[in-house]
């Protein structure tokens, strides 16, 4: 008899604990609370680097020219899990063309493209006229803005903002709060 009573007490205690836990967990449901504080202004996972590429840094021939940017900020983690955006600066802080960039003017075509590697970006420039390669070495400095984003893959970033629009990217990533590193 004592064994049956003890088993009933244990069973009822177990049921009480289980029932109490279910009530407590059910009470945890409700509307999501407000977003917590952002912390400091800016974006800790974003960096912006400006490169000025003089004519002598381009190498190649009529088939196209290449310039290599040393970008130590592009780590293996950024390369594998982040995003790198490259823009050619037309007017400092006012007009940018996202790379790859193609301009067509009647019979001539200008292509400006890039490849990203850990620690570097290779830039490619090619002019064609009537379908014939006609690239000459640039005669002026080219300025590029490189935006490096940690932890957000490019595909995910493109779902959140129009990456071709530098102003939209700048607003979204709060680039005005990120110090720009200028390199030559």
ROLUM-829481 format. One record per residue (C-alpha): residue number from 1; residue in three letters; x, y, z. Coordinates in steps of 0.001 Angstrom, whole numbers, plus 524288, in hexadecimal, padded with zeros to 5 digits. Example, Ala and Ser with C-alpha at 12.3 -4.5 7.8 and 13.67 -1.06 7.14 Angstrom:
% ROLUM-829481
<site><seq>1</seq><type>ALA</type><east>8300C</east><north>7EE6C</north><up>81E78</up></site>
<site><seq>2</seq><type>SER</type><east>83566</east><north>7FBDC</north><up>81BE4</up></site>
This chain:
% ROLUM-829481
<site><seq>1</seq><type>UNK</type><east>80000</east><north>80000</north><up>80000</up></site>
<site><seq>2</seq><type>UNK</type><east>80B19</east><north>80933</north><up>8032D</up></site>
<site><seq>3</seq><type>UNK</type><east>81133</east><north>80670</north><up>7F5E2</up></site>
<site><seq>4</seq><type>UNK</type><east>8048E</east><north>809B7</north><up>7EECD</up></site>
<site><seq>5</seq><type>UNK</type><east>802F0</east><north>8163D</north><up>7F6A4</up></site>
<site><seq>6</seq><type>UNK</type><east>810F8</east><north>81A21</north><up>7F441</up></site>
<site><seq>7</seq><type>UNK</type><east>80FB0</east><north>81769</north><up>7E595</up></site>
<site><seq>8</seq><type>UNK</type><east>8032F</east><north>81F8F</north><up>7E538</up></site>
<site><seq>9</seq><type>UNK</type><east>80A10</east><north>82AE1</north><up>7EC17</up></site>
<site><seq>10</seq><type>UNK</type><east>81582</east><north>82A34</north><up>7E29E</up></site>
<site><seq>11</seq><type>UNK</type><east>80C3D</east><north>82955</north><up>7D6FD</up></site>
<site><seq>12</seq><type>UNK</type><east>80413</east><north>834D3</north><up>7DBCF</up></site>
<site><seq>13</seq><type>UNK</type><east>81039</east><north>83CE1</north><up>7DEBE</up></site>
<site><seq>14</seq><type>UNK</type><east>81578</east><north>83A1F</north><up>7D117</up></site>
<site><seq>15</seq><type>UNK</type><east>8086D</east><north>83DD4</north><up>7CAF6</up></site>
<site><seq>16</seq><type>UNK</type><east>807F5</east><north>84A49</north><up>7D321</up></site>
<site><seq>17</seq><type>UNK</type><east>815BF</east><north>84E52</north><up>7CEE9</up></site>
<site><seq>18</seq><type>UNK</type><east>812B6</east><north>84B30</north><up>7C0AD</up></site>
<site><seq>19</seq><type>UNK</type><east>805CF</east><north>852A1</north><up>7C11D</up></site>
<site><seq>20</seq><type>UNK</type><east>80C2F</east><north>85E58</north><up>7C7FF</up></site>
<site><seq>21</seq><type>UNK</type><east>8171B</east><north>85ECE</north><up>7BDE9</up></site>
<site><seq>22</seq><type>UNK</type><east>80D26</east><north>85E8A</north><up>7B2D3</up></site>
<site><seq>23</seq><type>UNK</type><east>805A6</east><north>869E2</north><up>7B8E0</up></site>
<site><seq>24</seq><type>UNK</type><east>81209</east><north>871DA</north><up>7BAE0</up></site>
<site><seq>25</seq><type>UNK</type><east>816A7</east><north>86F8A</north><up>7ACEE</up></site>
<site><seq>26</seq><type>UNK</type><east>80944</east><north>872B4</north><up>7A75E</up></site>
<site><seq>27</seq><type>UNK</type><east>809BE</east><north>87F93</north><up>7AEBF</up></site>
<site><seq>28</seq><type>UNK</type><east>81657</east><north>88363</north><up>7A7A5</up></site>
<site><seq>29</seq><type>UNK</type><east>80F4C</east><north>88607</north><up>79AEC</up></site>
<site><seq>30</seq><type>UNK</type><east>80C31</east><north>893AA</north><up>7968A</up></site>
<site><seq>31</seq><type>UNK</type><east>80FF0</east><north>89E6B</north><up>78D4D</up></site>
<site><seq>32</seq><type>UNK</type><east>81E3E</east><north>8A053</north><up>78A23</up></site>
<site><seq>33</seq><type>UNK</type><east>82446</east><north>8AB22</north><up>79213</up></site>
<site><seq>34</seq><type>UNK</type><east>82AB6</east><north>8B743</north><up>78C7F</up></site>
<site><seq>35</seq><type>UNK</type><east>83834</east><north>8B6CC</north><up>78641</up></site>
<site><seq>36</seq><type>UNK</type><east>8432E</east><north>8B8C9</north><up>78FEF</up></site>
<site><seq>37</seq><type>UNK</type><east>84CD1</east><north>8C408</north><up>78F23</up></site>
<site><seq>38</seq><type>UNK</type><east>855D7</east><north>8C425</north><up>78342</up></site>
<site><seq>39</seq><type>UNK</type><east>8621D</east><north>8C7C6</north><up>78A78</up></site>
<site><seq>40</seq><type>UNK</type><east>86BB8</east><north>8D171</north><up>78499</up></site>
<site><seq>41</seq><type>UNK</type><east>868F6</east><north>8D8B7</north><up>77819</up></site>
<site><seq>42</seq><type>UNK</type><east>86E4F</east><north>8D218</north><up>76C1B</up></site>
<site><seq>43</seq><type>UNK</type><east>86FB8</east><north>8C409</north><up>7684D</up></site>
<site><seq>44</seq><type>UNK</type><east>87A86</east><north>8BC0C</north><up>76E85</up></site>
<site><seq>45</seq><type>UNK</type><east>87A3B</east><north>8B1A0</north><up>763EB</up></site>
<site><seq>46</seq><type>UNK</type><east>87C51</east><north>8BB02</north><up>75879</up></site>
<site><seq>47</seq><type>UNK</type><east>8887E</east><north>8C1C9</north><up>75381</up></site>
<site><seq>48</seq><type>UNK</type><east>88A4D</east><north>8CB12</north><up>74829</up></site>
<site><seq>49</seq><type>UNK</type><east>8972A</east><north>8CCC7</north><up>740F9</up></site>
<site><seq>50</seq><type>UNK</type><east>899DB</east><north>8D699</north><up>73630</up></site>
<site><seq>51</seq><type>UNK</type><east>8A473</east><north>8D393</north><up>72C42</up></site>
<site><seq>52</seq><type>UNK</type><east>8AA78</east><north>8DD40</north><up>722D6</up></site>
<site><seq>53</seq><type>UNK</type><east>8B07E</east><north>8D5D3</north><up>7177D</up></site>
<site><seq>54</seq><type>UNK</type><east>8B9E9</east><north>8DE12</north><up>70F50</up></site>
<site><seq>55</seq><type>UNK</type><east>8BC65</east><north>8DAD7</north><up>700E9</up></site>
<site><seq>56</seq><type>UNK</type><east>8C985</east><north>8D46A</north><up>703C5</up></site>
<site><seq>57</seq><type>UNK</type><east>8C2E1</east><north>8CA1C</north><up>70C4B</up></site>
<site><seq>58</seq><type>UNK</type><east>8BB97</east><north>8C45E</north><up>7009E</up></site>
<site><seq>59</seq><type>UNK</type><east>8C28D</east><north>8B9C3</north><up>6F8D1</up></site>
<site><seq>60</seq><type>UNK</type><east>8BE52</east><north>8B387</north><up>6EC26</up></site>
<site><seq>61</seq><type>UNK</type><east>8BC9C</east><north>8B644</north><up>6DDC1</up></site>
<site><seq>62</seq><type>UNK</type><east>8B204</east><north>8B8D3</north><up>6D398</up></site>
<site><seq>63</seq><type>UNK</type><east>8AAB3</east><north>8AC93</north><up>6D862</up></site>
<site><seq>64</seq><type>UNK</type><east>8A8CC</east><north>8B2A5</north><up>6E5CE</up></site>
<site><seq>65</seq><type>UNK</type><east>8AF5B</east><north>8B812</north><up>6F1DD</up></site>
<site><seq>66</seq><type>UNK</type><east>8B008</east><north>8B2E5</north><up>6FFBA</up></site>
<site><seq>67</seq><type>UNK</type><east>8B2AB</east><north>8B99A</north><up>70CB2</up></site>
<site><seq>68</seq><type>UNK</type><east>8B432</east><north>8B23E</north><up>71972</up></site>
<site><seq>69</seq><type>UNK</type><east>8AF7B</east><north>8B803</north><up>7264F</up></site>
<site><seq>70</seq><type>UNK</type><east>8B59E</east><north>8B316</north><up>732D8</up></site>
<site><seq>71</seq><type>UNK</type><east>8A9E7</east><north>8B1D1</north><up>73C0F</up></site>
<site><seq>72</seq><type>UNK</type><east>8AE1B</east><north>8AB26</north><up>748C1</up></site>
<site><seq>73</seq><type>UNK</type><east>8A080</east><north>8ADD7</north><up>74E49</up></site>
<site><seq>74</seq><type>UNK</type><east>89B55</east><north>8A2B5</north><up>745B8</up></site>
<site><seq>75</seq><type>UNK</type><east>89DB4</east><north>8973D</north><up>74EBD</up></site>
<site><seq>76</seq><type>UNK</type><east>89A63</east><north>88906</north><up>74C17</up></site>
<site><seq>77</seq><type>UNK</type><east>88E3A</east><north>88ABA</north><up>7548A</up></site>
<site><seq>78</seq><type>UNK</type><east>889AD</east><north>89674</north><up>74C84</up></site>
<site><seq>79</seq><type>UNK</type><east>88CD8</east><north>88F56</north><up>73FDC</up></site>
<site><seq>80</seq><type>UNK</type><east>884EC</east><north>8835B</north><up>74419</up></site>
<site><seq>81</seq><type>UNK</type><east>87A01</east><north>88960</north><up>74C42</up></site>
<site><seq>82</seq><type>UNK</type><east>87972</east><north>897DF</north><up>74932</up></site>
<site><seq>83</seq><type>UNK</type><east>87849</east><north>8A10A</north><up>73DA7</up></site>
<site><seq>84</seq><type>UNK</type><east>88130</east><north>8AA36</north><up>73626</up></site>
<site><seq>85</seq><type>UNK</type><east>87B74</east><north>8B50B</north><up>72DD7</up></site>
<site><seq>86</seq><type>UNK</type><east>883C0</east><north>8BD39</north><up>7248B</up></site>
<site><seq>87</seq><type>UNK</type><east>87FB2</east><north>8CA5C</north><up>71F00</up></site>
<site><seq>88</seq><type>UNK</type><east>886E9</east><north>8D364</north><up>715C4</up></site>
<site><seq>89</seq><type>UNK</type><east>88624</east><north>8E11C</north><up>71B02</up></site>
<site><seq>90</seq><type>UNK</type><east>88278</east><north>8EABA</north><up>71066</up></site>
<site><seq>91</seq><type>UNK</type><east>8815E</east><north>8F689</north><up>7196F</up></site>
<site><seq>92</seq><type>UNK</type><east>88601</east><north>8F4E5</north><up>72761</up></site>
<site><seq>93</seq><type>UNK</type><east>87A4F</east><north>8F20F</north><up>7302A</up></site>
<site><seq>94</seq><type>UNK</type><east>87047</east><north>8F52C</north><up>725AE</up></site>
<site><seq>95</seq><type>UNK</type><east>870A5</east><north>8EBBE</north><up>71A3A</up></site>
<site><seq>96</seq><type>UNK</type><east>87472</east><north>8DD6F</north><up>71A2D</up></site>
<site><seq>97</seq><type>UNK</type><east>87399</east><north>8D266</north><up>7104D</up></site>
<site><seq>98</seq><type>UNK</type><east>872DA</east><north>8C4BA</north><up>715DB</up></site>
<site><seq>99</seq><type>UNK</type><east>87C00</east><north>8BACD</north><up>70FE3</up></site>
<site><seq>100</seq><type>UNK</type><east>87AA8</east><north>8B371</north><up>70737</up></site>
<site><seq>101</seq><type>UNK</type><east>877B5</east><north>8BF30</north><up>6FEB8</up></site>
<site><seq>102</seq><type>UNK</type><east>8750B</east><north>8BFC7</north><up>6F02C</up></site>
<site><seq>103</seq><type>UNK</type><east>872F6</east><north>8CC3B</north><up>6E84D</up></site>
<site><seq>104</seq><type>UNK</type><east>86EC8</east><north>8CBED</north><up>6DA10</up></site>
<site><seq>105</seq><type>UNK</type><east>87096</east><north>8D7B5</north><up>6D150</up></site>
<site><seq>106</seq><type>UNK</type><east>86C9D</east><north>8D54E</north><up>6C324</up></site>
<site><seq>107</seq><type>UNK</type><east>877B1</east><north>8CC69</north><up>6BEC1</up></site>
<site><seq>108</seq><type>UNK</type><east>8804F</east><north>8CC45</north><up>6CAE0</up></site>
<site><seq>109</seq><type>UNK</type><east>87EC3</east><north>8C46D</north><up>6D757</up></site>
<site><seq>110</seq><type>UNK</type><east>885A9</east><north>8C69F</north><up>6E449</up></site>
<site><seq>111</seq><type>UNK</type><east>88659</east><north>8BB69</north><up>6EE0A</up></site>
<site><seq>112</seq><type>UNK</type><east>88B57</east><north>8BCA3</north><up>6FBE5</up></site>
<site><seq>113</seq><type>UNK</type><east>88AE3</east><north>8B051</north><up>70431</up></site>
<site><seq>114</seq><type>UNK</type><east>8916B</east><north>8AA37</north><up>7100D</up></site>
<site><seq>115</seq><type>UNK</type><east>894B9</east><north>89D83</north><up>716E9</up></site>
<site><seq>116</seq><type>UNK</type><east>895B6</east><north>89C38</north><up>725A6</up></site>
<site><seq>117</seq><type>UNK</type><east>89FBB</east><north>893E0</north><up>72CBA</up></site>
<site><seq>118</seq><type>UNK</type><east>8A407</east><north>89313</north><up>73AD2</up></site>
<site><seq>119</seq><type>UNK</type><east>8AC1E</east><north>89F6C</north><up>73CA2</up></site>
<site><seq>120</seq><type>UNK</type><east>8AA90</east><north>8A507</north><up>72EF7</up></site>
<site><seq>121</seq><type>UNK</type><east>8A1C0</east><north>8A9C5</north><up>72424</up></site>
<site><seq>122</seq><type>UNK</type><east>8A59E</east><north>8A8C6</north><up>715D9</up></site>
<site><seq>123</seq><type>UNK</type><east>89FB3</east><north>8B351</north><up>70D28</up></site>
<site><seq>124</seq><type>UNK</type><east>89DCF</east><north>8B168</north><up>6FE81</up></site>
<site><seq>125</seq><type>UNK</type><east>89BEB</east><north>8BC31</north><up>6F46C</up></site>
<site><seq>126</seq><type>UNK</type><east>898E4</east><north>8B9FA</north><up>6E60A</up></site>
<site><seq>127</seq><type>UNK</type><east>894A2</east><north>8C2C6</north><up>6DAE2</up></site>
<site><seq>128</seq><type>UNK</type><east>88F86</east><north>8BD90</north><up>6CDF4</up></site>
<site><seq>129</seq><type>UNK</type><east>88C1C</east><north>8C536</north><up>6C1C9</up></site>
<site><seq>130</seq><type>UNK</type><east>883FE</east><north>8BEA5</north><up>6B74B</up></site>
<site><seq>131</seq><type>UNK</type><east>886A9</east><north>8B1A2</north><up>6BDFD</up></site>
<site><seq>132</seq><type>UNK</type><east>89571</east><north>8B359</north><up>6BD9F</up></site>
<site><seq>133</seq><type>UNK</type><east>89D5A</east><north>8B445</north><up>6CA25</up></site>
<site><seq>134</seq><type>UNK</type><east>8A27F</east><north>8C216</north><up>6CAFC</up></site>
<site><seq>135</seq><type>UNK</type><east>8A696</east><north>8C3AD</north><up>6D933</up></site>
<site><seq>136</seq><type>UNK</type><east>8B0AE</east><north>8CDCC</north><up>6DC8D</up></site>
<site><seq>137</seq><type>UNK</type><east>8B6CD</east><north>8D04A</north><up>6E9C7</up></site>
<site><seq>138</seq><type>UNK</type><east>8AE8F</east><north>8D9B4</north><up>6F1D6</up></site>
<site><seq>139</seq><type>UNK</type><east>8B3FC</east><north>8E779</north><up>6F1C2</up></site>
<site><seq>140</seq><type>UNK</type><east>8AD46</east><north>8EC0E</north><up>6FE45</up></site>
<site><seq>141</seq><type>UNK</type><east>8ABFE</east><north>8E6DE</north><up>70C07</up></site>
<site><seq>142</seq><type>UNK</type><east>8A0BB</east><north>8DDA8</north><up>70E51</up></site>
<site><seq>143</seq><type>UNK</type><east>89A97</east><north>8DE20</north><up>71BDD</up></site>
<site><seq>144</seq><type>UNK</type><east>89395</east><north>8D25C</north><up>7217F</up></site>
<site><seq>145</seq><type>UNK</type><east>88BB7</east><north>8D09C</north><up>72DE1</up></site>
<site><seq>146</seq><type>UNK</type><east>88C21</east><north>8C2E0</north><up>7337B</up></site>
<site><seq>147</seq><type>UNK</type><east>881BD</east><north>8BF50</north><up>73D86</up></site>
<site><seq>148</seq><type>UNK</type><east>884F5</east><north>8B349</north><up>7459C</up></site>
<site><seq>149</seq><type>UNK</type><east>879FB</east><north>8ACF8</north><up>74D65</up></site>
<site><seq>150</seq><type>UNK</type><east>87C65</east><north>8A285</north><up>75782</up></site>
<site><seq>151</seq><type>UNK</type><east>87235</east><north>89822</north><up>75A36</up></site>
<site><seq>152</seq><type>UNK</type><east>86869</east><north>89B90</north><up>74F7E</up></site>
<site><seq>153</seq><type>UNK</type><east>869EE</east><north>893A6</north><up>742F8</up></site>
<site><seq>154</seq><type>UNK</type><east>86800</east><north>89B45</north><up>73664</up></site>
<site><seq>155</seq><type>UNK</type><east>85B9F</east><north>893C0</north><up>732C9</up></site>
<site><seq>156</seq><type>UNK</type><east>85565</east><north>8974A</north><up>73FE2</up></site>
<site><seq>157</seq><type>UNK</type><east>859B7</east><north>8A57D</north><up>73EA5</up></site>
<site><seq>158</seq><type>UNK</type><east>853A3</east><north>8A680</north><up>73118</up></site>
<site><seq>159</seq><type>UNK</type><east>84681</east><north>8A251</north><up>736F1</up></site>
<site><seq>160</seq><type>UNK</type><east>8475C</east><north>8AD8A</north><up>740AF</up></site>
<site><seq>161</seq><type>UNK</type><east>84C4A</east><north>8B8C8</north><up>7383D</up></site>
<site><seq>162</seq><type>UNK</type><east>84EBA</east><north>8BC45</north><up>729F8</up></site>
<site><seq>163</seq><type>UNK</type><east>85D8A</east><north>8BA88</north><up>729D5</up></site>
<site><seq>164</seq><type>UNK</type><east>85EA9</east><north>8C17F</north><up>71CB6</up></site>
<site><seq>165</seq><type>UNK</type><east>85A16</east><north>8CE19</north><up>72349</up></site>
<site><seq>166</seq><type>UNK</type><east>8657C</east><north>8D319</north><up>72B6B</up></site>
<site><seq>167</seq><type>UNK</type><east>85CE4</east><north>8DCCD</north><up>732B8</up></site>
<site><seq>168</seq><type>UNK</type><east>8536A</east><north>8D200</north><up>736A2</up></site>
<site><seq>169</seq><type>UNK</type><east>85ECF</east><north>8C979</north><up>73B34</up></site>
<site><seq>170</seq><type>UNK</type><east>864BD</east><north>8D4FD</north><up>74279</up></site>
<site><seq>171</seq><type>UNK</type><east>857EE</east><north>8D7DC</north><up>74970</up></site>
<site><seq>172</seq><type>UNK</type><east>85523</east><north>8C999</north><up>74C68</up></site>
<site><seq>173</seq><type>UNK</type><east>862C3</east><north>8C6CE</north><up>751D9</up></site>
<site><seq>174</seq><type>UNK</type><east>8641B</east><north>8D46A</north><up>757E5</up></site>
<site><seq>175</seq><type>UNK</type><east>870DC</east><north>8D6A9</north><up>7509D</up></site>
<site><seq>176</seq><type>UNK</type><east>870D5</east><north>8E4EF</north><up>754C4</up></site>
<site><seq>177</seq><type>UNK</type><east>873FA</east><north>8DFBE</north><up>7627E</up></site>
<site><seq>178</seq><type>UNK</type><east>87F1C</east><north>8D70F</north><up>75DA3</up></site>
<site><seq>179</seq><type>UNK</type><east>88C87</east><north>8DD5A</north><up>75C44</up></site>
<site><seq>180</seq><type>UNK</type><east>89182</east><north>8DCAB</north><up>74E3B</up></site>
<site><seq>181</seq><type>UNK</type><east>89F62</east><north>8D7C8</north><up>74CD0</up></site>
<site><seq>182</seq><type>UNK</type><east>8A63D</east><north>8DE0E</north><up>7412E</up></site>
<site><seq>183</seq><type>UNK</type><east>8B10F</east><north>8D642</north><up>73A80</up></site>
<site><seq>184</seq><type>UNK</type><east>8B950</east><north>8D8C9</north><up>72E9B</up></site>
